[in-house]
Amino acid sequence: MPSLLLAAPSGRPLWQWAAVSWRTAENANGGRSASAAASALTILPDPPPTGQLLSLDDRIDLVGHETVSLPVHRMGCIGIRSLDQAEDLARFRIDPVVEVLDAVAFLDLQILGVRGGHILGGRALGDRVVHVHIERHDSSSSSVATPRRRSGVTLRPAAFPNCSRAFSAGATLSGMGRCTVSLLGGFEVRVDGNPVPPDAWRSRRAADLVKLLALEPGHELHREVVMDLLWPELGTEAAGANLRKAVHYARRAMQAEEAIRTNGGMLSLWAAKVEVDARRFLDAADLALAAGDPESCGLTADMYTGELVPADRYEGWAAEPRARLRDRYVAVLKGARRWERVLDLDQTDEESHRALMQGYYESGRRREAIRQFERLRDALREFMGVGPDLTTIELYERILGLEGDEPATPAERAAVLLATGLVHLNRGELDEAERLARLAKAMAIDAGLGHELGDAATLLALVSYGTGRWNEAFREEFTASLTEQADVGLAIWDANSCFAEYYVSGTEGPASWAGYARDLLNLAVKAGSVPGRSAAQLMLGEALLSSGDFQGALSELHGALELGTSAGALCLRCLALERLAEVELALGDPDRARDMLEQARPAAEASALRSHLLVRLLGVGLQVPAEPLAALDAVTKAERQLAEASRVCDPCSINFHLQAGSVCARAADLPRARRHLAAAERVAGLWPGDPWAAATWETRATLRLAEGETSQAVAFFREAATGFASAQRPVAETRCRAAAAAIVSRS
């Protein structure tokens, strides 16, 4: 309960001062005059001599509601504008000052001439008035039993409320207790063998502070580093106040002031005399890996009992140490030859796949070796969009040549061609990559291999995009697919869906794209191909949406949806619903947009292109909530879904990052907004043309506006408008020009 320090009435010496709790003042006033409230005050006798320090006995404990109120003496006309300033002043009057946790934010009772003011607003609290709330931890068990009286003031030593009785009554908190911290698989602290119960961590940031210090090799960090890690969005004063509270509650949870020590700006955990399971694991891993002993590596791997503090999976400060621990765990698993366990953690680890293939090959287990290669190939394609390296391919060819009951199948031979083609593509040898892709495609069509056909079409699309002739190559592929079976046509479309988005961004504008789509539609109608018509109408609907022809877009997209659904084309159905949701948002109907996205979700989840489709749906979904906090909640949920996804296509994620950046900026979550903008800026370089570059400027402008940089926001909105105009996106251009004009009119 906060207390008020009230200035003495006129005529009394300044050292005569009084303290009264807010509740007492309210009860005393009861709606009556200020003089009635003043009658509740007690003027405390026996003031300390001017200039003498008001020392706190080591056994005195000021916790929670306890308050020390300071005489001002020669500090007339002082205004307390921050907690840091209050702490500095307190050091002249109280020795030692442990933590200044808060000062009264408002003084709106006009008692004894005290003028009210707002501390954090930069206005003076009142002439000759200084009020500091101090919390000090008990350093001797005797203080709990005996209240101390000083200068007429009874300081009530408080025990730590809500703390578990797991600590023995005879535990000596003044001595350095032995502390162990567990971070792998969960968070637990033990002091002298006794666990600190979870409910003792009343402040989440207090626990985070202990985790940060425990992770450091020397178990200490500078206070400014801690502030940047835990409160990056706050200024120095606000972050400093939060840190003081975190320190207080951490000491309180562990029932010892020495649990967190401060010295020259450095914070240390139990004076670095602490055992941490994560640190123990890292040290053991260094020794095992240096020795190169599989048995030692295996014993060390067993020390890793789970990922670092899994409850903090989405905390920014935990990401780097979690990755470092996981990498070291993978390293000792490999040192122990536990290849299957490595693959449980990372399906794309080619070294582990190859080691298993080699083992099967050497033992003559041809079929198991082939299956292992197929697992690797599928994982690399799905999660990384690449193929195996040449060393693995050469091993696979030796495996295929191994004598067995059955010769290599067409699917196995096609896999070799495609994997080798990807190696040539990565080397920039496009002609050889195209030759191998066409051989694999022909083999897949002859054998009716839809999976391998899709891979061959993807490789051909990569080659054609690299040579700048995707639109011509796709027209050829599209035309050829119209006479094939439906599943062949769908495989070719799925393989080119991302490249179609690239093309629309790099064309001269929506009109050119619409003309290209109409040509394809005419070909599909003549051939009587339902999947072809669906794909072409989808492309046409996207072009009309970009140009601002929303009614025309609705017609084409609904046609694409109906045809794609009838053809069983999950990708086409999902993309049509996504674009229809965008149209509904543009028309001002978020409820219908939400319905479209909900219909699209099952198709995205079941599609082979889930890594492309899901992030696109989530990006559009962020535009549905009207309220900033509801939209921010949608960002949080989407981030978690993507974190749990096996893979997310980088280029397809650009709209999600741009929308998330804008949402976070409007909700004042600026660090998060900056992270999403940085991700979008990285991905934007992968896209040709002006539309996504312009959209990136728009998100930059939204962030600058949230940061209070109005002149930059205006300039960035205008830059975005120029980019959208160049890309022939009139609706987006108008939106950005209106945003710039609105800022100028408010200035």
C-alpha positions in Angstrom: 0.0 0.0 0.0 1.7 3.3 -1.0 2.2 6.1 1.5 2.2 9.8 1.2 4.9 12.1 2.5 3.3 15.4 3.4 5.1 18.6 3.8 5.0 20.1 7.3 2.7 23.0 7.9 4.0 26.5 7.7 6.1 27.5 10.7 7.3 24.0 11.5 10.9 23.0 10.9 11.4 21.1 7.7 12.7 18.1 9.5 9.3 17.6 11.1 7.5 15.3 8.7 4.6 12.8 8.6 3.7 9.7 6.8 0.2 8.4 6.2 -1.1 5.6 4.0 -3.3 6.4 1.1 -6.0 4.3 2.5 -5.8 6.0 5.9 -6.0 9.4 4.2 -9.0 8.3 2.2 -10.8 6.8 5.2 -10.0 9.9 7.3 -11.3 12.2 4.6 -14.4 10.3 3.8 -15.5 12.9 1.4 -15.0 15.7 4.0 -12.5 18.5 4.1 -8.8 18.0 3.7 -8.4 19.2 7.4 -10.2 16.0 8.5 -7.7 13.9 6.6 -4.9 15.9 8.1 -6.0 14.9 11.6 -5.0 11.4 10.8 -1.4 12.5 10.5 1.2 11.9 13.1 4.1 14.3 13.3 7.0 12.1 14.2 9.4 13.4 16.9 13.1 13.0 17.3 14.2 13.8 13.8 17.7 12.9 12.7 20.2 15.8 12.8 20.6 17.7 9.5 23.0 15.9 7.3 23.1 12.7 9.4 22.4 9.5 7.5 19.2 7.6 8.4 20.7 4.1 8.5 18.7 1.0 8.3 19.7 -1.8 10.7 20.7 -4.9 8.8 18.0 -6.8 10.6 15.3 -4.5 9.5 13.2 -5.7 6.6 11.0 -3.4 4.5 8.9 -5.5 2.3 5.9 -4.9 0.1 3.8 -2.2 1.7 6.5 -0.8 4.0 7.7 2.7 3.1 10.5 5.0 4.2 9.6 8.6 3.8 12.5 11.0 3.6 12.9 14.5 5.1 14.1 17.0 2.5 16.2 19.3 4.6 18.1 21.6 2.2 16.4 20.2 -0.9 13.8 22.8 -1.5 12.0 23.1 -4.9 13.0 19.5 -5.9 10.8 17.7 -8.4 11.1 13.9 -8.6 10.7 13.0 -12.2 11.9 9.4 -12.3 12.6 6.5 -10.1 16.4 6.7 -10.9 16.4 10.3 -9.6 14.5 9.3 -6.5 17.1 6.6 -5.9 20.0 9.0 -6.2 18.4 11.4 -3.7 17.7 8.6 -1.3 21.3 7.6 -1.2 22.1 10.8 0.7 19.5 10.1 3.4 19.4 6.3 3.8 22.3 4.0 4.0 22.2 1.5 2.5 19.6 2.0 -0.2 18.9 -1.5 -1.7 16.2 -0.9 -4.2 13.9 2.1 -4.9 10.9 0.3 -6.4 8.4 3.0 -7.0 7.3 6.5 -6.1 3.7 7.7 -5.7 2.5 8.5 -9.2 -0.2 11.0 -8.2 -0.8 13.3 -5.2 -4.3 14.6 -5.7 -5.1 15.2 -2.0 -4.6 18.8 -1.2 -3.4 18.4 2.4 -1.2 20.8 4.3 -0.4 22.7 1.2 1.1 19.8 -0.8 0.7 20.4 -4.5 -0.1 17.3 -6.7 1.9 16.3 -9.7 2.6 13.4 -11.9 6.1 12.0 -11.3 6.6 10.4 -14.7 5.1 13.3 -16.5 8.1 15.5 -15.8 6.4 17.9 -13.4 7.6 18.5 -9.9 5.9 16.5 -7.1 5.9 19.6 -4.9 8.3 21.9 -3.2 10.2 20.3 -0.3 8.6 16.9 -0.9 10.5 13.7 -1.5 8.8 10.3 -1.3 10.7 7.1 -1.9 9.3 3.6 -1.6 12.1 1.2 -0.6 12.0 -2.6 -0.3 14.8 -4.2 1.6 15.3 -8.0 2.1 15.8 -9.5 5.5 19.4 -10.6 6.2 18.9 -12.1 9.6 16.3 -14.4 10.9 16.0 -12.5 14.1 14.4 -9.6 12.4 11.3 -11.6 11.7 10.5 -11.9 15.4 11.4 -8.5 16.8 10.0 -5.2 15.3 12.5 -2.3 15.5 11.6 1.2 16.6 13.6 4.2 15.4 12.9 7.9 15.9 9.4 7.2 16.9 8.6 5.1 13.8 7.8 1.4 14.1 9.3 -0.4 11.1 7.4 -3.7 10.9 9.7 -6.4 9.6 7.6 -8.5 7.3 8.2 -12.2 6.5 8.0 -13.1 2.8 4.4 -13.7 2.1 3.3 -16.5 -0.1 6.6 -18.3 0.1 6.5 -22.1 0.5 7.5 -23.9 3.7 9.8 -26.0 1.6 12.6 -23.9 3.1 13.6 -25.2 6.5 12.9 -22.8 9.4 16.6 -23.1 10.4 18.0 -22.2 7.1 20.6 -19.4 7.3 19.9 -16.9 4.6 22.7 -14.5 5.6 25.3 -17.1 4.6 26.0 -18.0 1.0 23.5 -20.9 0.3 24.4 -23.5 -2.3 22.2 -23.0 -5.4 21.5 -25.2 -8.4 19.5 -24.1 -11.4 17.9 -26.5 -13.9 17.1 -25.1 -17.3 17.1 -28.1 -19.6 13.5 -29.5 -20.0 12.1 -27.0 -17.5 13.0 -24.3 -14.9 13.8 -25.1 -11.3 15.9 -23.5 -8.6 17.1 -25.2 -5.5 18.7 -23.5 -2.5 20.5 -25.8 0.0 18.8 -28.7 -1.7 15.3 -27.2 -1.2 13.3 -26.4 -4.3 11.9 -22.9 -4.8 8.3 -23.7 -5.5 6.8 -22.4 -8.8 4.4 -20.1 -7.0 7.2 -18.3 -5.4 8.1 -16.7 -8.7 5.4 -14.1 -8.5 7.2 -12.0 -11.2 7.9 -13.7 -14.5 10.7 -11.3 -15.2 12.3 -12.2 -11.9 12.5 -15.8 -13.1 13.8 -14.6 -16.5 16.6 -12.6 -14.7 17.7 -15.8 -12.9 17.7 -17.7 -16.2 19.7 -15.1 -18.0 22.4 -15.0 -15.2 22.4 -18.8 -14.9 23.2 -19.1 -18.7 26.2 -16.8 -18.5 29.6 -18.6 -18.0 30.4 -16.3 -15.0 26.7 -16.0 -14.0 26.9 -12.2 -14.2 25.7 -9.5 -16.6 25.7 -5.8 -16.8 22.4 -4.3 -15.9 22.1 -2.5 -19.2 22.5 -5.8 -21.1 19.7 -7.3 -19.0 17.5 -4.3 -19.6 18.0 -4.6 -23.4 17.2 -8.3 -23.3 14.1 -8.2 -21.2 12.6 -4.8 -22.0 14.0 -3.8 -25.4 10.9 -1.7 -26.1 11.3 0.5 -23.0 13.5 3.6 -22.3 16.3 3.5 -19.8 14.3 4.8 -16.9 11.3 2.5 -17.3 13.5 -0.5 -18.0 15.6 0.3 -14.9 12.5 0.5 -12.8 11.4 -2.9 -14.1 14.8 -4.4 -13.4 14.8 -3.2 -9.8 11.5 -4.9 -9.3 12.8 -8.1 -11.0 15.8 -8.1 -8.7 13.6 -7.6 -5.6 11.2 -10.5 -6.5 14.1 -12.8 -7.5 15.7 -12.3 -4.0 12.3 -12.7 -2.5 11.6 -16.0 -4.3 15.0 -17.4 -3.1 14.7 -15.8 0.3 18.1 -14.3 0.3 19.3 -10.8 -0.6 22.7 -12.2 -1.7 20.9 -14.3 -4.3 21.3 -11.4 -6.7 24.2 -9.1 -6.0 24.9 -5.7 -7.6 28.4 -4.2 -8.0 29.3 -1.3 -10.3 26.4 -2.0 -12.6 27.0 -5.7 -12.7 24.4 -8.2 -11.5 25.6 -11.6 -10.3 23.7 -14.8 -9.3 24.8 -16.1 -5.9 28.2 -14.4 -6.4 28.8 -16.9 -9.3 28.7 -19.8 -6.9 25.9 -21.7 -8.6 25.6 -24.9 -10.5 23.6 -24.9 -13.7 22.7 -28.1 -15.7 23.0 -26.3 -19.1 26.5 -25.1 -18.2 27.5 -28.5 -17.0 26.3 -30.1 -20.2 28.2 -27.6 -22.4 31.5 -28.1 -20.5 31.1 -31.9 -20.7 30.3 -31.6 -24.4 33.5 -29.7 -25.1 35.6 -32.4 -23.4 33.8 -35.3 -25.1 34.1 -33.7 -28.6 37.7 -32.8 -28.1 38.5 -36.4 -27.1 36.5 -37.8 -30.0 35.3 -40.7 -27.9 31.9 -42.1 -28.9 31.2 -43.5 -25.4 32.0 -40.1 -23.8 29.8 -38.4 -26.3 27.0 -40.8 -25.5 27.2 -40.2 -21.8 27.2 -36.4 -22.4 24.2 -36.7 -24.7 22.3 -38.3 -21.9 22.9 -35.2 -19.8 20.7 -33.2 -22.2 17.3 -33.7 -20.6 15.3 -31.5 -22.9 15.4 -28.2 -24.7 16.2 -25.0 -22.9 13.3 -23.6 -20.8 10.6 -24.8 -23.2 8.0 -22.5 -21.5 10.1 -19.6 -22.9 10.1 -20.9 -26.5 8.9 -17.6 -27.9 11.1 -15.3 -25.8 13.7 -13.5 -27.9 16.5 -13.7 -25.2 16.2 -17.5 -25.1 16.6 -18.1 -28.9 20.4 -17.9 -29.2 21.3 -20.0 -26.1 18.6 -22.5 -27.0 20.1 -22.9 -30.5 23.7 -23.2 -29.1 22.7 -25.9 -26.7 20.8 -27.8 -29.4 23.7 -27.6 -31.8 26.0 -29.0 -29.2 23.5 -31.8 -28.4 23.4 -32.7 -32.1 27.2 -32.6 -32.2 27.6 -35.1 -29.3 24.8 -37.3 -30.8 26.8 -37.5 -34.0 30.0 -38.2 -32.0 28.1 -41.1 -30.4 26.9 -42.3 -33.8 23.3 -41.9 -32.8 22.2 -41.0 -36.3 18.5 -41.9 -35.9 18.2 -39.6 -32.9 19.8 -36.8 -34.9 17.1 -37.3 -37.6 14.4 -37.2 -35.0 15.6 -33.6 -34.3 16.4 -32.6 -37.9 15.0 -34.6 -40.8 17.3 -32.7 -43.2 20.6 -33.6 -41.7 22.3 -35.1 -44.7 25.4 -36.3 -42.8 23.2 -38.6 -40.7 21.2 -39.9 -43.7 24.4 -40.6 -45.6 26.0 -42.4 -42.6 22.9 -44.7 -42.3 23.0 -45.3 -46.1 26.7 -46.2 -45.9 26.0 -48.6 -43.0 23.2 -50.3 -45.0 25.4 -50.4 -48.1 28.3 -52.1 -46.3 26.0 -54.7 -44.8 24.4 -55.5 -48.1 21.0 -54.1 -47.1 20.2 -52.5 -50.5 16.5 -51.9 -49.9 17.0 -50.1 -46.6 19.7 -47.9 -48.1 17.4 -46.9 -51.0 14.6 -46.1 -48.6 17.0 -43.9 -46.5 17.9 -41.9 -49.6 14.3 -41.4 -50.4 13.7 -40.1 -46.9 16.5 -37.7 -47.4 15.4 -36.5 -50.8 11.8 -35.9 -49.6 12.9 -34.1 -46.5 15.3 -31.8 -48.4 12.6 -31.0 -51.0 9.9 -30.3 -48.5 11.8 -28.4 -45.8 14.6 -26.7 -47.8 13.7 -26.8 -51.5 17.0 -28.4 -52.4 18.4 -31.8 -53.4 21.1 -34.1 -51.9 24.7 -33.1 -52.6 26.9 -34.9 -55.1 28.6 -37.1 -52.5 25.3 -38.6 -51.4 24.2 -39.0 -55.0 27.4 -41.0 -55.8 26.8 -43.2 -52.9 23.2 -43.7 -54.0 24.4 -44.7 -57.5 26.7 -47.3 -55.9 23.8 -48.6 -53.9 21.6 -49.0 -57.0 24.4 -51.0 -58.6 24.6 -53.3 -55.7 23.5 -56.8 -56.7 20.1 -57.6 -55.5 16.9 -59.4 -56.3 15.4 -56.4 -58.1 16.8 -53.9 -60.6 16.5 -50.2 -60.0 13.0 -49.0 -60.6 12.0 -46.0 -62.8 11.3 -44.0 -59.7 14.8 -44.7 -58.4 16.5 -43.8 -61.7 14.4 -40.6 -61.9 15.5 -39.7 -58.4 19.2 -39.9 -59.5 18.5 -37.7 -62.5 16.6 -35.1 -60.5 19.1 -35.0 -57.6 22.0 -34.6 -60.1 20.1 -31.9 -62.0 19.7 -29.9 -58.7 23.5 -30.2 -58.2 24.1 -28.7 -61.6 21.5 -26.0 -61.0 23.2 -24.9 -57.8 26.5 -24.7 -59.8 24.8 -22.5 -62.4 25.1 -25.2 -65.1 21.6 -24.5 -66.3 21.8 -26.4 -69.7 22.8 -29.7 -68.0 20.2 -29.2 -65.2 17.5 -28.7 -67.9 18.6 -31.8 -69.8 18.4 -34.0 -66.7 15.1 -32.5 -65.7 13.6 -33.3 -69.1 14.9 -36.9 -69.0 13.3 -37.3 -65.5 10.1 -35.8 -66.7 9.8 -38.1 -69.7 10.6 -41.1 -67.5 8.0 -40.0 -65.0 5.3 -39.6 -67.6 6.0 -43.0 -69.2 5.9 -44.7 -65.8 2.9 -42.6 -64.5 5.0 -41.2 -61.6 3.1 -38.1 -60.4 5.5 -37.3 -57.6 8.6 -37.4 -59.8 6.8 -35.5 -62.5 6.1 -32.6 -60.1 9.8 -32.6 -59.1 10.9 -32.5 -62.7 8.5 -29.7 -63.5 9.8 -27.7 -60.5 13.4 -28.2 -61.7 12.4 -27.0 -65.2 10.7 -24.0 -63.7 13.8 -23.1 -61.7 15.9 -23.3 -64.8 13.5 -21.2 -66.9 13.2 -18.6 -64.2 17.0 -18.5 -64.0 17.2 -17.8 -67.8 14.5 -15.2 -67.7 12.0 -17.1 -69.9 9.6 -18.6 -67.3 6.5 -17.2 -69.1 7.4 -18.8 -72.4 8.4 -22.1 -70.7 5.3 -22.2 -68.6 3.1 -21.6 -71.6 4.8 -24.6 -73.3 4.3 -26.7 -70.1 0.8 -25.6 -69.6 -0.2 -26.3 -73.3 1.4 -29.8 -73.1 -0.4 -30.6 -69.8 -3.8 -29.9 -71.3 -3.7 -33.2 -73.2 -2.4 -35.2 -70.3 -4.3 -36.8 -67.5 -5.7 -34.5 -64.9 -3.1 -35.5 -62.2 -0.3 -34.6 -64.7 -1.7 -31.2 -65.3 -2.2 -30.6 -61.6 1.4 -31.6 -60.9 2.7 -29.1 -63.4 0.5 -26.3 -62.0 1.6 -27.1 -58.4 5.2 -27.0 -59.5 4.8 -23.6 -61.0 2.4 -21.9 -58.5 5.2 -19.9 -56.8 6.7 -18.9 -60.1 3.4 -17.6 -61.3 3.5 -15.2 -58.4 7.0 -14.2 -59.4 5.8 -13.5 -62.9 2.9 -11.3 -61.9 5.3 -9.2 -59.8 7.8 -8.8 -62.6 5.4 -8.0 -65.5 4.6 -4.6 -66.8 1.4 -4.6 -64.8 -1.9 -6.3 -64.2 -3.1 -5.6 -67.7 -0.2 -7.5 -69.2 -0.8 -10.4 -66.7 -4.5 -10.5 -67.5 -3.7 -10.8 -71.2 -1.4 -13.7 -70.6 -4.0 -15.4 -68.4 -6.7 -15.0 -71.0 -4.5 -16.6 -73.6 -4.0 -19.6 -71.3 -7.7 -19.7 -70.6 -8.6 -19.9 -74.3 -6.2 -22.8 -74.7 -7.7 -24.7 -71.7 -11.3 -24.1 -73.0 -10.4 -25.5 -76.4 -8.8 -28.5 -74.8 -11.7 -29.1 -72.4 -9.3 -29.2 -69.5 -11.0 -28.4 -66.1 -7.7 -28.0 -64.1 -6.3 -25.8 -66.9 -9.4 -23.6 -66.9 -9.2 -23.3 -63.1 -5.5 -22.3 -63.1 -6.1 -19.8 -65.9 -9.1 -18.2 -64.2 -7.2 -18.0 -61.0 -4.4 -16.1 -62.7 -7.0 -13.8 -64.4 -8.7 -13.1 -61.1 -5.4 -12.2 -59.4 -4.7 -9.7 -62.2 -8.1 -8.1 -61.9 -7.8 -7.9 -58.1 -4.4 -6.1 -58.5 -5.9 -3.6 -60.9 -8.8 -2.7 -58.6 -11.6 -4.4 -60.6 -13.1 -6.2 -57.6 -16.3 -7.3 -59.2 -14.5 -8.8 -62.2 -12.1 -10.5 -59.8 -15.0 -12.0 -57.8 -16.4 -13.6 -60.9 -13.2 -15.1 -62.1 -12.1 -16.3 -58.7 -15.4 -18.0 -57.9 -15.2 -19.7 -61.3 -11.6 -20.9 -60.5 -12.8 -22.1 -57.0 -15.7 -24.1 -58.5 -13.5 -25.7 -61.2 -10.6 -26.4 -58.9 -12.8 -28.0 -56.3 -14.4 -30.3 -58.9 -11.0 -31.3 -60.2 -9.8 -32.1 -56.7 -7.0 -29.5 -57.0 -6.2 -28.6 -53.3 -3.7 -25.9 -54.3 -6.0 -24.2 -56.8 -8.9 -24.3 -54.3 -6.8 -22.8 -51.5 -5.4 -20.0 -53.7 -8.8 -19.1 -55.0 -10.2 -18.8 -51.5 -7.2 -16.8 -50.4 -7.7 -14.2 -53.2 -11.5 -14.1 -52.6 -10.8 -13.2 -49.0 -8.6 -10.4 -50.2 -11.4 -9.1 -52.4 -13.9 -9.2 -49.5 -11.5 -7.2 -47.4 -11.2 -4.7 -50.1 -15.0 -4.5 -50.3 -15.2 -4.0 -46.5 -16.6 -7.3 -45.5 -14.2 -8.9 -43.0 -16.7 -11.6 -41.9 -16.9 -13.0 -45.4 -13.1 -12.8 -45.7 -12.8 -14.8 -42.4 -15.2 -17.4 -43.8 -13.2 -17.8 -47.0 -9.9 -18.3 -45.0 -11.5 -20.9 -42.8 -12.7 -22.8 -45.8 -9.2 -22.6 -47.3 -7.4 -23.9 -44.2 -8.2 -27.6 -44.6 -7.0 -27.5 -48.3 -3.8 -25.9 -47.3 -3.2 -28.4 -44.5 -3.8 -31.4 -46.9 -1.9 -30.0 -49.8 1.6 -31.0 -50.8 2.3 -27.3 -51.0 1.4 -26.6 -47.3 4.7 -24.8 -46.7 3.7 -22.3 -49.3 -0.1 -22.0 -48.7 -0.4 -21.8 -44.9 1.8 -18.7 -44.5 -0.1 -16.9 -47.3 -3.4 -17.6 -45.5 -2.1 -16.4 -42.2 -0.8 -13.2 -43.9 -4.3 -12.3 -45.2 -5.9 -13.3 -41.9 -3.9 -10.6 -40.1 -5.9 -8.0 -42.0 -9.3 -9.3 -40.7 -9.4 -8.0 -37.1 -10.3 -4.3 -36.8 -9.0 -3.7 -33.3 -5.2 -3.4 -32.9 -5.1 -5.7 -29.9 -7.2 -8.4 -31.6 -4.9 -8.1 -34.6 -1.9 -8.4 -32.3 -3.3 -11.6 -30.8 -3.8 -12.9 -34.3 0.0 -12.3 -35.0 0.9 -14.2 -31.8 -1.2 -17.2 -32.8 0.1 -17.1 -36.4 3.7 -16.9 -35.2 3.2 -20.0 -33.0 1.6 -21.9 -35.9 4.6 -21.1 -38.2 7.1 -22.0 -35.5 5.5 -25.4 -35.3 5.4 -25.8 -39.1 7.9 -28.2 -40.7 8.9 -25.6 -43.3 7.7 -22.2 -44.5 8.5 -21.0 -48.0 10.5 -17.8 -47.7 9.2 -15.9 -50.7 5.6 -16.8 -49.9 6.1 -15.4 -46.4 6.6 -11.8 -47.5 2.9 -10.7 -47.1 2.7 -12.3 -43.6 5.8 -10.4 -42.4 4.6 -7.1 -43.9 1.1 -7.4 -42.4 2.6 -8.6 -39.0 4.9 -5.6 -39.0 2.1 -3.1 -39.6 -0.1 -4.8 -37.0 2.6 -4.8 -34.3 3.4 -1.1 -35.1 -0.2 0.0 -34.7 -0.4 -1.9 -31.4 2.8 -0.2 -30.2 4.8 -3.5 -30.1 7.7 -1.8 -31.8 10.4 -4.4 -31.3 8.2 -7.1 -32.8 7.3 -4.8 -35.7 11.0 -4.2 -36.4 11.7 -7.9 -36.5 8.9 -8.6 -39.0 9.9 -5.7 -41.1 13.5 -6.9 -41.2 12.3 -10.3 -42.3 10.2 -8.7 -45.0 13.1 -6.6 -46.2 15.2 -9.7 -46.5 12.6 -11.6 -48.5 11.7 -8.6 -50.6 15.0 -8.9 -52.3 13.9 -12.2 -53.7 11.0 -10.7 -55.6 11.2 -8.8 -58.9 9.3 -5.7 -59.8 7.8 -2.9 -57.8 4.7 -4.2 -55.9 6.5 -5.9 -52.9 9.1 -3.1 -52.7 6.3 -0.6 -52.5 4.5 -2.7 -49.8 7.7 -2.8 -47.8 7.9 1.1 -47.9 4.3 1.2 -46.6 5.1 -1.0 -43.6 8.2 1.1 -42.9 6.0 4.2 -42.9 3.6 2.6 -40.5 6.4 1.8 -38.1 7.9 5.3 -38.4 4.5 6.7 -37.5 4.3 4.5 -34.4 7.8 5.7 -33.4 6.6 9.3 -33.6 8.8 10.1 -36.7 5.9 11.8 -38.6 8.1 13.5 -41.3 9.7 10.2 -42.2 6.3 8.4 -42.1 5.0 10.9 -44.7 8.0 10.5 -46.9 7.8 6.7 -46.8 4.1 6.6 -47.5 4.7 8.8 -50.5 7.5 6.5 -51.6 5.2 3.5 -51.3 2.6 5.4 -53.4 5.1 6.0 -56.1 6.0 2.4 -56.2 2.4 1.2 -56.4 1.7 3.7 -59.1 4.7 2.3 -61.1 3.3 -1.2 -60.6 -0.2 -0.1 -61.7 -1.8 -0.8 -58.3 -4.2 2.1 -58.0 -6.0 1.1 -54.8 -2.8 0.7 -52.9 -1.4 3.9 -54.3 -4.5 5.8 -53.2 -4.3 4.3 -49.7 -0.7 5.4 -49.2 -1.3 8.9 -50.5 -4.3 9.3 -48.2 -2.2 8.1 -45.2 0.5 10.7 -46.0 -2.1 13.4 -46.4 -3.8 12.5 -43.1 -0.5 12.9 -41.2 0.2 16.3 -42.8 -3.3 17.5 -41.9 -2.8 16.6 -38.2 0.6 18.2 -38.0 
